[in-house]
Amino acid sequence: DDFEGYQNGDPIAETSPNWNSWDELMNGSTAPFIDDAAINNTNSNSGNNSLYFEAVGAGGPQDIVLPFGIGTPYTTGSFEFTANFYINQNTGAYFNFQGDNIPGTTWSLDVKMDLGNIVLENTGSGINYLNSTYPENQWFELKIFVDLSNNIWSLYIDNIWKGSFTNTTNQIASLDLYPIIGHEFYIDDVCYTY
């Protein structure tokens, strides 16, 4: 999704058939969603639009889920996720992959970006898989390629390999975007293939 099919200010979960809000999936809430995120036309990697996140207080309120299609959770085969991020200086960004179709059941991977440092981990199990860096105050492409059949998860920043690891939760069902305290970021050109 390059977000070009929406208008500035559109709430993505309410407007798009592909995106959901966490509250919608977890609690059956109806639009307008309290945790929706808005289309923004002040900063984009391609075209005019991106999706904007800014934490309020301890985090959120935006909490947006992109289910990864029919047949999830994926447990074999190859999966690739790419997206372009712009993370404002001295802030951060966060997303996770959910491992089951019902959000909040299983976290496959937490990706935390703060002050130029990126950590791939599984917070629930306390396992830190990979540490690297990313550029602040500019657009960059983040890619995670997963060989589920062999349980090899790899991170790329701007097509440069940053490392691989074995995941204790080797399955994937959806993307969850959520700003943690102090985070402010844009995301554009979200793509996945299986």
C-alpha positions, -999 to 999 in steps of 0.1 A, spaced: 0 0 0 15 33 -11 -15 52 4 -21 71 -28 -57 60 -30 -67 79 1 -72 116 10 -52 135 36 -66 128 70 -84 96 61 -84 71 89 -68 40 74 -86 12 92 -120 29 86 -113 37 49 -94 7 37 -107 -29 32 -71 -42 39 -63 -25 73 -79 -30 107 -75 -14 140 -64 -35 170 -95 -25 190 -117 -35 160 -102 -70 159 -98 -75 196 -131 -60 209 -153 -58 178 -155 -20 179 -170 -2 150 -159 29 131 -148 55 140 -120 35 157 -103 50 188 -69 36 177 -70 45 140 -41 62 122 -45 90 96 -32 94 61 -7 123 60 5 143 30 33 163 46 60 136 42 61 107 18 86 84 1 66 80 -30 36 100 -43 20 124 -18 8 102 10 21 82 39 8 69 72 17 89 103 22 78 139 29 99 170 28 85 205 7 102 231 17 96 267 28 60 273 21 50 237 -6 48 210 -34 56 207 -28 44 171 -27 7 168 -31 -6 132 -31 -42 119 -25 -55 84 -35 -91 81 -12 -110 57 -38 -127 36 -56 -161 33 -39 -191 48 -23 -174 78 -5 -181 100 22 -190 76 45 -217 90 64 -229 58 76 -213 26 91 -178 21 77 -145 34 90 -110 27 80 -77 42 92 -43 30 83 -8 40 98 26 39 102 44 72 110 80 81 118 83 118 121 118 131 154 127 148 156 117 185 124 97 183 117 61 173 93 36 157 79 2 166 61 -26 149 55 -63 155 45 -94 136 16 -113 151 19 -151 149 -18 -160 150 -49 -147 132 -63 -134 165 -41 -104 175 -27 -104 211 -23 -142 211 13 -147 198 40 -122 191 64 -135 164 87 -105 164 91 -71 180 110 -45 160 121 -15 181 138 15 166 151 42 189 176 70 183 192 53 153 194 18 169 172 -11 158 165 -42 179 148 -73 167 135 -93 196 108 -113 212 98 -93 242 75 -119 256 103 -145 258 130 -120 266 151 -130 236 171 -104 217 178 -117 182 196 -89 164 209 -54 169 218 -29 142 214 7 131 191 28 108 193 63 95 173 91 112 155 119 96 155 103 61 135 77 43 150 42 43 137 8 33 134 -19 59 131 -55 47 126 -87 67 129 -119 47 118 -151 64 126 -186 52 99 -202 74 108 -238 62 143 -234 76 135 -208 103 159 -182 90 148 -146 96 169 -118 79 170 -80 82 180 -56 55 182 -18 57 184 -2 22 191 -36 7 222 -41 30 221 -74 50 223 -67 87 221 -102 100 200 -134 104 186 -154 133 164 -183 143 131 -173 158 115 -192 187 81 -183 172 85 -194 135 51 -183 122 36 -151 109 0 -138 104 -1 -99 105 17 -66 109 9 -44 139 20 -7 139 21 10 172 40 41 185 57 35 218 63 65 242 83 92 224 79 77 190 71 98 158 74 82 124 60 79 89 56 46 69 51 43 32 51 17 4 41 -12 27 45 -45 8 45 -82 16 48 -114 -5 43 -150 4 
